[in-house]
């Protein structure tokens, strides 16, 4: 398999964690987002959105969007499972993950922040926007799992929820958010980061890290 990504991309970070948890190897192909390498014609031919990650499987099939990639990995390599079997629990894990992957991360990603700068917002306001988005999303996520047993987001094993949470907390810290306001999320993060699959997927451990 080939994974197109960028060391600091939280979406690519999620997929790296999933690959590690499943014990799967992949050739990592970096695309420097700040240099616009994701907009190169050769890459756009693979992923017309010009986003990372993109996964090419062993047959050459191309998959985009981190959550779709992770669910495909989970369906084709079911151990350890990243989604509960029970339908209601499965829906709750997905809802938490999508609160991050659909409603928080995309609104503060590099593309959106670049557009805010193009529209004339001063850098201080751009950074304030990103911090606000993270606080809003993480506050909701804290409430979503407040009553859930730990130490992970949903019990004693990591799920898709944890794969989305850990990279987003890293984003929040980059934008100066005081994450101590989210003790339940920090509990799940600590449990996840104690696992080699999470630790080895961290941005600073990647060969393209700056």
N, C-alpha and C positions, 0 to 999 in steps of 0.2 A: 504494500500500500504506500501511497504518497500523501503526505499532509502538507498542503500549502498554508502557511500561516505567518505570524509575526510574533516575536517573543512577548511583546507587551499587549497584544490583542487578548482581551478577556474571553472572547468567543473561541479563539484558538486554544487558549489555556484550558477551557472546559473539555475540549476534545482530547488534548494531551492527557488530562487526568483520566478520561474514559479509557483511552488506549492503554495506559499504565495499569489501571485496575483490571482490565481484561487480559493483561499480559501479552499485548499485541505490539509488534514492531511496525514502524512506518518510517519511510524516508522523509525527513523534514526539509521542506523547500521554503526558505524565507522570502518574504516580499516586504520590503521596507515601506511601511505606510506613510511615514513622514516625507519620504522622497518620491511618493506617488507611484511606486513600482507596481501597485495593484491595478493601475490604469494602463499598463502596457498592453498593446494589442494581443500579444501571445497569451497573457493571463485572462484578458477579457473574453478570449475565445473559449476558455474553460469555464469561467464564472462571469457572466455578463453583468452582474451587479458590481463587479470590481471590489468585492469584499473578501475577507478571510474569516474563517477557514474554508478550504475546499479539500475534499478527500477524494482521491482516485483509488478505487479498490483494485484487487489483483487482476480483475478482468478488464480494467480500463474504464469502468463505469464511473461517472462523476457525480458526487453528492455535494450539495451546498447547504448552508444554514446549520449552525452548530447543534441545535436541539434535534433536528432531523438526522444529522450524522450520528449523534449519540444514541438515538432510539434505534437506528439501523444496526449499530454496533451491538446494542443490547439484544436485539432480536436474532442476530446472526451468531452472537457469542454470548449465550445467556448467563454464564457464570463469571463473576458474581452478578446477580441481577441489580439493575439500577432503578427499577420501578417495581413497586409491590404488585402482587398478583391480585389482591382484593380490589375490585373496581373503585370503591369509594376512596380508599387510601391512595390508589394510583392517581385518581383525579386530584387529590389534595397535593400530592407531590408535584404533579404537572402544573397546577395552579401557582404554587410557590415559585417553581422554576421559571414560568412564563412571566410572572410579575417582575422578575429580573431581566430575563432575556428579551422580552417584548416591550415592557413599559418603563424600564429604568435604563438599562445599558444603551439602547439605541438613541435615546434622547440626549445623552452626554458623550456620545462617541466622537471620534476625531472628525468625521465628516460634518456633523452638526455644529461642532465648535468652530470649524473652519468657516462655515457659512455665516455664523454669528459675527465672526471677525470681518467677513466680506461686507456685511450689512452695516459695519461701522461701530459695533459695540467695542468699548475699550476692554483691554485684556482683563482688568479687574472684574468687570461685569460678566465676561465669558467664564471666568473661573468661578464666580459666585453662582452662575447658572448651573454649572456642572455639580457644584457642591450641593445646591438645593435639590437637584434631581436625585442625587444619591441619598440625601437625608429623607426625602419623601418616600422613595422606594424601600429603603432599609427599615424605616419606621413601620411601614405596612407589613413587611416580612417578619419583623420582630413580633408583631401582634399575631400574625398567622400561625406561628409555631410556639407561642408562649406556653400553651398547654400541652404541647407534644412531648412525649418522653425523649430523653436524650440518650447518648450525648450528641448524636448527629441531629440533623434537622427533623428527621422522622424515625427515631428509634436508634437501635444499636448497630446499624450498618449504613454506610453512605449511599445516597440515592442521587438521582438527577438534581434534586434540590441543592445538595451540597456542592455538586460540580458547578452550579451557577453561582452559589453564594460566595465561595472562596475568592474567585477572581473579582467579584463585584466589591467585596470588602477591600481588596487591594486597590481598586479604582478609587473608592471613597477616600482612602488614606492619601492617595496622590493628590486629591483635590482638597485636602485639609479638613476632612470631616472628622469630628470627634466620635469615633465609633464606640467609645465606652458607653454611649447611650443605648447600646443594643446587647445586653448581657447574654441573652439566649442565642443570638447569632454568633457571638464570640465563643460561646461554649461549643457550638457545632464546628466553628472554624478550627478551634484548638484540637478537637478530636480528629478532624480531617487532616490537618497539617502534621499530625503525628504519624500518618501513614506515608510510606515511601512513595506511593503512587501520586499523592498530592505534592509532597515535597519536591520530587524530581521533575514535576511539571511546571514548577514556579518559573516566572520570567527570568529571574537571575541565573537559573540553571541552564538556560538555553544557549546553544552555540552562537546565535546571532545577537545575544544580549549586548547592549552598548555600554 
